[in-house]
Amino acid sequence: MRRKERECSDKAFLSGLLQKAAVMTIAFQSEEFPYVIPVNFVLVHNAVYFHCAREGRKLDCLKKKPEVGFSVHELLGIDQENATTFYNCLYGEGHAFLVQDRDEKQTALAALAEKYQSRCPLPVPEPLLEKTAVVRIDIVSMSGKRHLPPLRQN
């Protein structure tokens, strides 16, 4: 990282940012170009979960190459006068897998429902569970970066 003073590898910072961020951007390895897409997600222990349809480009990419990159960020403000942005962000890498275990799927979907305050029925009814895919990303590495606004003096 070029700006070492902005690096933040504190585990509390990284997990806190993963818990409060609403959107994660995931980069999948595709044929010619990377496939990058935002998803709703939830952190459970040391893994990230998201749900999707049972077929589609995300799952096609995972079948070929399960290694993914992901990022989340929190915009804290923009200082237009000094042409700078204040933020918290992280980038991570991991291995993504389609969850097959029903209990793990139910746990992940319940955690997603809680995080996003969904009104969906829990546990997820069997017909809906059958047509919903859940992907787990086992985190291999993460690094964070922050640029905080200066403290205001009164």
C-alpha positions as CSV (number, residue, x, y, z in Angstrom):
1,M,0.0,0.0,0.0
2,R,1.5,3.3,-1.1
3,R,-0.1,5.4,1.7
4,K,1.0,3.4,4.7
5,E,-0.4,6.0,7.2
6,R,-3.9,5.1,5.9
7,E,-3.5,1.4,6.2
8,C,-5.7,-0.2,8.8
9,S,-5.3,-4.0,9.5
10,D,-7.1,-4.0,12.9
11,K,-9.4,-6.9,13.0
12,A,-12.1,-4.9,14.8
13,F,-12.0,-2.3,12.1
14,L,-12.3,-4.9,9.3
15,S,-15.1,-6.9,10.9
16,G,-16.9,-3.8,12.0
17,L,-16.9,-2.4,8.5
18,L,-18.1,-5.8,7.1
19,Q,-20.9,-5.8,9.6
20,K,-22.2,-2.3,8.9
21,A,-21.6,-2.0,5.1
22,A,-24.8,-2.5,3.1
23,V,-23.3,-3.5,-0.2
24,M,-20.3,-5.6,-1.1
25,T,-18.7,-5.6,-4.6
26,I,-17.5,-9.0,-5.7
27,A,-15.0,-9.6,-8.5
28,F,-15.4,-13.0,-10.2
29,Q,-13.0,-14.5,-12.7
30,S,-14.7,-14.7,-16.1
31,E,-13.6,-15.7,-19.5
32,E,-12.0,-12.6,-20.9
33,F,-12.8,-9.8,-18.4
34,P,-13.5,-9.8,-14.7
35,Y,-17.2,-9.9,-13.7
36,V,-17.8,-7.4,-10.9
37,I,-21.2,-7.0,-9.3
38,P,-22.6,-5.6,-6.0
39,V,-24.5,-7.9,-3.7
40,N,-26.2,-7.7,-0.3
41,F,-24.2,-9.8,2.1
42,V,-23.7,-10.8,5.7
43,L,-20.6,-11.7,7.8
44,V,-21.0,-14.9,9.9
45,H,-17.9,-15.9,11.8
46,N,-15.1,-15.6,9.3
47,A,-17.1,-16.1,6.2
48,V,-19.3,-13.8,4.0
49,Y,-22.6,-15.0,2.6
50,F,-24.9,-13.8,-0.1
51,H,-27.8,-15.2,-2.0
52,C,-28.7,-15.4,-5.6
53,A,-30.6,-17.3,-8.2
54,R,-29.7,-21.0,-8.7
55,E,-28.3,-20.3,-12.1
56,G,-26.6,-17.4,-13.8
57,R,-23.2,-15.8,-14.5
58,K,-22.0,-15.6,-10.8
59,L,-22.4,-19.4,-10.4
60,D,-21.0,-20.1,-13.8
61,C,-17.9,-18.2,-12.8
62,L,-17.6,-20.0,-9.5
63,K,-17.8,-23.4,-11.1
64,K,-14.7,-22.5,-13.2
65,K,-12.7,-20.5,-10.6
66,P,-13.9,-20.1,-7.0
67,E,-11.3,-17.5,-6.2
68,V,-12.9,-14.0,-5.8
69,G,-12.0,-10.5,-4.7
70,F,-14.4,-8.3,-2.7
71,S,-14.5,-4.8,-1.4
72,V,-16.8,-2.6,0.8
73,H,-16.5,1.0,1.6
74,E,-18.1,3.7,3.8
75,L,-18.1,7.2,2.4
76,L,-17.5,9.7,5.3
77,G,-17.5,12.9,3.2
78,I,-15.9,14.8,0.4
79,D,-13.8,17.9,0.8
80,Q,-14.3,19.7,-2.4
81,E,-12.0,22.6,-1.5
82,N,-9.1,20.3,-1.1
83,A,-10.2,17.7,-3.7
84,T,-10.1,14.7,-1.3
85,T,-12.5,12.0,0.0
86,F,-12.8,10.7,3.5
87,Y,-13.6,7.0,3.8
88,N,-13.2,3.6,5.4
89,C,-12.7,0.7,3.0
90,L,-11.4,-2.8,2.8
91,Y,-10.4,-5.3,0.1
92,G,-10.3,-9.0,0.6
93,E,-9.8,-12.3,-1.2
94,G,-11.4,-15.6,-0.7
95,H,-12.7,-18.9,-2.0
96,A,-16.4,-18.9,-2.9
97,F,-18.6,-22.0,-2.6
98,L,-22.2,-22.9,-3.3
99,V,-23.7,-23.9,0.1
100,Q,-25.3,-27.3,-0.1
101,D,-26.1,-27.9,3.6
102,R,-29.7,-26.9,4.4
103,D,-29.0,-25.8,7.9
104,E,-26.1,-23.6,6.8
105,K,-28.4,-22.1,4.1
106,Q,-31.1,-21.4,6.7
107,T,-28.5,-19.8,9.0
108,A,-27.1,-17.6,6.3
109,L,-30.6,-16.5,5.1
110,A,-31.7,-15.8,8.6
111,A,-28.6,-13.7,9.2
112,L,-29.3,-11.8,5.9
113,A,-32.9,-11.2,6.9
114,E,-31.8,-9.9,10.3
115,K,-29.2,-7.6,8.8
116,Y,-31.5,-6.1,6.2
117,Q,-34.6,-6.2,8.5
118,S,-36.4,-8.3,5.9
119,R,-40.0,-9.4,6.5
120,C,-39.5,-12.8,4.8
121,P,-40.8,-15.9,6.7
122,L,-38.2,-17.7,8.8
123,P,-37.2,-20.4,8.7
124,V,-37.3,-20.1,4.9
125,P,-40.1,-22.3,3.5
126,E,-38.9,-25.4,1.7
127,P,-40.0,-24.4,-1.8
128,L,-38.3,-21.0,-1.5
129,L,-35.2,-22.6,0.0
130,E,-35.0,-25.0,-3.0
131,K,-34.9,-22.2,-5.6
132,T,-32.5,-19.9,-3.7
133,A,-28.7,-20.3,-4.0
134,V,-26.5,-19.3,-1.1
135,V,-22.8,-18.6,-1.6
136,R,-20.2,-18.7,1.2
137,I,-16.9,-16.8,0.7
138,D,-14.2,-18.2,3.0
139,I,-12.0,-15.2,3.7
140,V,-8.3,-15.8,2.9
141,S,-7.0,-12.2,3.4
142,M,-8.3,-8.7,4.0
143,S,-6.7,-5.3,4.2
144,G,-8.2,-2.0,5.1
145,K,-7.6,1.7,4.5
146,R,-9.1,4.8,6.0
147,H,-8.9,8.5,5.4
148,L,-10.6,10.3,8.2
149,P,-11.7,14.0,8.2
150,P,-9.7,16.2,10.5
151,L,-11.1,16.8,14.0
152,R,-12.9,20.1,14.2
153,Q,-11.6,22.6,16.8
154,N,-14.4,24.7,18.4
